Amino acid sequence: MVEDDGLSDFLNGKTEYSIELFRFFISKCNEIENIKVRPLKSMIGVEAKTTFAYITRLGKNFIHIVMPFNRPFEDNLCFTKTARVPGTTQYNHHLRIYNTTDLNEEVLGFIKMAILNIN
């Protein structure tokens, strides 16, 4: 993954641990589909055909990811929060990754659904 100026700016000052979690997440997504990483004003968009995930925070020991879906997935062990976006049919699913093992089969299944736009 090549880190352009915008991405470098976003990662500047973050811990090496959270940067490694970020890189691991991106590499797992790339195993499913060729993706692009796009720095936005306050977050990082992760795109395949469309933007399927947003990395909203790189904490000291975690990364926080939001994946939009057209319906809520509440019966799972991976999302910390599911919230409907007011005025839309979109549900944002919040995920925190603290360790590479957090990207388990369940999480990878949701990532694959998001990448392939399966709702």
FENMO-V263397 format. One record per pair of residues at least 24 apart in sequence whose ideal C-beta (glycine too) atoms are under 8 Angstrom apart, sorted by the first residue. I is the first residue (numbers start at 1). J is the second residue. D is the distance in Angstrom with one decimal. If there is no record, write none. Layout:
I_J_D, I_J_D
This chain:
1_26_5.6, 1_27_7.6, 1_30_7.9, 1_37_6.7, 4_39_7.4, 6_39_3.4, 7_37_6.2, 7_39_4.9, 7_44_6.9, 9_39_7.1, 10_39_5.2, 10_44_6.0, 10_58_7.8, 11_58_7.1, 14_58_4.6, 15_58_7.9, 15_60_5.4, 15_61_7.1, 17_60_7.5, 17_61_5.8, 18_58_4.3, 18_59_6.1, 18_60_6.6, 18_61_6.7, 18_62_6.7, 18_63_5.9, 19_58_7.2, 21_58_7.8, 21_62_6.9, 21_63_4.9, 21_97_5.5, 21_98_7.9, 21_99_7.8, 21_100_7.0, 22_55_6.7, 22_58_6.1, 22_63_5.4, 24_100_5.1, 24_103_7.0, 25_55_7.5, 25_63_6.3, 25_65_7.1, 25_97_6.3, 25_103_6.7, 28_103_5.4, 28_108_6.6, 28_111_7.1, 29_53_7.6, 29_111_6.2, 29_115_6.7, 32_108_7.6, 32_111_6.5, 32_112_5.2, 32_115_5.3, 32_116_7.9, 33_115_4.8, 33_116_7.2, 35_115_7.3, 48_115_4.8, 48_116_7.8, 49_117_6.9, 50_117_6.4, 52_111_7.8, 52_114_4.0, 52_115_5.1, 52_117_7.2, 53_111_7.3, 53_114_6.0, 61_98_6.2, 62_96_5.1, 62_97_6.1, 62_98_4.8, 63_96_7.4, 63_97_5.0, 64_94_6.9, 64_95_7.3, 64_96_5.4, 65_94_7.5, 65_95_4.6, 65_96_7.6, 65_97_6.8, 66_92_5.1, 66_93_6.9, 66_94_5.6, 66_95_7.5, 67_92_7.4, 67_93_4.9, 67_95_6.8, 67_110_6.5, 67_111_7.4, 67_114_4.7, 68_92_5.5, 68_93_7.5, 68_114_7.7, 69_93_6.1, 69_113_7.5, 69_114_7.0, 69_119_5.3, 70_119_4.1, 71_119_6.0, 73_110_6.9, 76_106_6.2, 76_110_7.5, 77_106_6.4, 78_102_7.8, 78_104_7.6, 78_106_5.3, 78_107_4.8, 78_110_6.8, 79_110_7.9
